[in-house]
């Protein structure tokens, strides 16, 4: 039986942080728009900030549907599945917010990810939980985690930040439905931490 939770408590947080992959789903308001569902990996690129808030790194290398959708309407769902151990599926329905490189919060948020940060980070997606639930996951198969793929980091590690900005301008300024996605030109990565105010308790 499924259960609703008021907060991301210790057990839920532990489960979320142990999963090597999660899924994110968003959609535009238009009835004929494309629903987007994406797998997210790379260890350390998702953090639980507090009992109601999560954040994950949004990298280049694919479209920008999630960014476009949360900019338009904020709706987002995150899902984690247990592919080993006891069966479990956790979903967090929430309000998403894309924080870009020129946002005053960028410096502190990007610091939450430590070594997981990479040269192709273009946004941090904040998720403010509105509904937190789990279900049994009895039909999810066992699968073995073998390790992280390094191709993404290696590919973008060969690009300068200027080259990455040019890549973004060509690829992800709009969604497949024509919604504004990643604001371009992409601001540079350089951030003066002395000018970055601390995050408020709401974040």
Secondary structure, 3 states (H helix, E strand, C coil): CCEEECCCCHHHHHHHHHCCCEEEEECCCCCCCCCEEEEECCCCCEEEEECCEEEEEEECCCCCHHHHHHHHCCEEEEEEECCCCCCCEEEEEEEEEEEECCCCCHHHHHHCCHHHCCCCEEEEEEEEEEEEEEECCCCCCCCCCCCCCCHHHHHHHCCCHHHHHHHHHHHCCECCCCCECCCCCCCCCCCCHHHCCCCCCCC
